[in-house]
Each structure stands twice: as C-alpha cells, then as structure tokens.
Amino acid sequence: MESATHIISMEELQKVAQKEDWNQLWVILVAHCINRLINRYGIKGNKDELLKISEEKLSEVLSLVLVEGTRNWNTDGYKTFKDFLVSVIDSYLNNSFNKSKSKEEPTEEIINSSEDGSPEDIMIYEELRQEAYAFLETEGSSDEELMIFECMADGVVKPKAIREDLGISESDFHNAWRRLKPRLNKLRQKLLTNE
C-alpha cells in the first residue's frame, strides 16, 4: 500500500513562489476568483466590486499559504504551483461563503427540496452539514473531496455537473471521489449511531 504523499515544505514553497511570474499568475488567479464568485456563489456587482472582493480573497489565500503555512501542497495531487493555489482558492471561497452566507442560494436550493422546512429544520440541517464537513476534514479529506461534498450537499449530485461546477477534470474527479466514498460511508455510520 503506498500512502506516501509528497508535501512541499514551507521553505520550498516560498522558493517556488519567488520563481513565479506574479504579473501573469496574479491575473489568472484573480480571473479564477471572479469566475467563481459570479458562477458558483451568485455574487453580483460591477467589475470594480468583483475585482476588489477577488483581490481581498486572494490576498487572504496567499497569506494562508505563504505566511501562515496552514495549507499544504501535495505535489501528487497538484502538479503545478498554480493548480495548488487554484485548489486553495476554491476551498477558501467555499468555506467562507458557506459559513458566512449559509442562508443564500445554495442552501435555499436544498431547503426547497423539502418545501415546508421549518426554521428549526433548516437550523438542524445546517448544523448537520457543518458537522459532516468537520468530520470529513478530520478524516483527512482533500480540498477537492470537500468541494465535491459541498456540491452534493447543495443538491448537485451528477458527476458531470459536479465536474463542471468545480472545473476539474474527469480523472481528478474520479480520484477524489474514490477517496471520498469510504469517508462518506464512515460519516453515514457516525450519523446513524448518533441518531
């Protein structure tokens, strides 16, 4: 069984970052942020507002990666520094919008599936969702696995729709899904024993 992962040290990460063409990379990352804000989270605003939000979020992500060192780069999962940063951006946006704006569109779509959901039901659902997310994090789920889980929790369950929503390749999705499935089974068992 090979479970060895190739995690880049903080020092190596900073060296790689110093070699990057930041003029070009910054534009790519900001464009990715704006695209996610509009298409995944339904954020509306003019170009300047979207640019400002994206640059703020991107600065926060770079701080997590290069200053605080709270995000690890596994080179098996993400071959380039750009791919790694894009995955951290996706995860970070996902976490910040699903925690701070839990009553916005994605949640409403789920609630609509049980039209008559009372405020108590909605609150219980949100608590369960957060508990499930935390459980998957402690089980070692990757950012991609967590994003797939979030899509499913938002009612997006078809693999093709999830791949398009997250902008990941079929093989990346397949690999992440293969790792996520046993964790979801453990989560189901945990939830069943709790109830």
Disulfide bonds with the S-S distance in Angstrom:
none
